């Protein structure tokens, strides 16, 4: 693996941690899908509202976008490697 490929995977790891941190959940792997939906909806409902913007939702959307872009880069690496 090249240095560039390794750095791409390290960034994916970083963006994964940032997304989990933004959701504010420490033991995400212990949640079922249903439990996570309840947790997420509670966070969204109680989040600070700024005019028409839900701060929690906006932060999550931003982090998911970064995470998704990094996954696309990793997929491109795997396509070339296979």
SVG drawing of the C-alpha trace seen along z (x, -y; Angstrom):
<svg xmlns="http://www.w3.org/2000/svg" viewBox="-38 -32 42 40">
<polyline fill="none" stroke="black" stroke-width="0.4" points="0.0,0.0 1.3,-3.4 1.6,-6.3 -1.2,-8.0 -3.5,-5.0 -2.5,-4.6 -3.3,-8.2 -6.7,-7.8 -7.6,-5.0 -6.3,-7.0 -8.6,-9.8 -11.5,-7.4 -10.7,-6.3 -10.5,-10.0 -13.8,-10.9 -15.5,-7.8 -14.4,-8.9 -15.6,-12.5 -19.0,-11.3 -19.4,-9.2 -18.2,-12.1 -20.7,-14.4 -23.5,-12.0 -22.3,-12.0 -22.5,-8.3 -19.7,-6.4 -20.8,-2.8 -22.4,-2.9 -21.5,0.8 -23.8,1.9 -26.9,0.3 -29.3,2.2 -30.6,0.3 -33.9,-0.3 -32.2,-1.6 -30.0,-3.9 -33.0,-5.4 -34.6,-6.2 -31.3,-7.7 -30.8,-9.7 -34.4,-11.0 -34.1,-12.0 -30.9,-13.9 -32.5,-15.6 -35.6,-16.6 -33.7,-18.1 -31.0,-19.8 -30.6,-23.6 -32.6,-25.3 -31.2,-28.3 -34.0,-29.9 -35.1,-27.1 -31.9,-25.1 -31.5,-22.1 -27.8,-22.4 -27.5,-18.6 -28.9,-17.7 -26.7,-20.2 -23.6,-18.9 -24.5,-15.3 -25.2,-16.1 -21.8,-17.9 -19.9,-15.0 -21.8,-12.4 -20.8,-14.3 -17.1,-14.2 -17.4,-10.5 -19.2,-9.6 -16.6,-11.4 -13.8,-9.5 -15.6,-6.2 -15.8,-7.0 -12.0,-7.6 -11.4,-4.3 -13.6,-2.5 -11.6,-3.9 -8.4,-2.5 -9.9,0.9 -11.2,0.9 -7.7,0.3 -6.2,2.8 -8.6,5.6"/>
</svg>
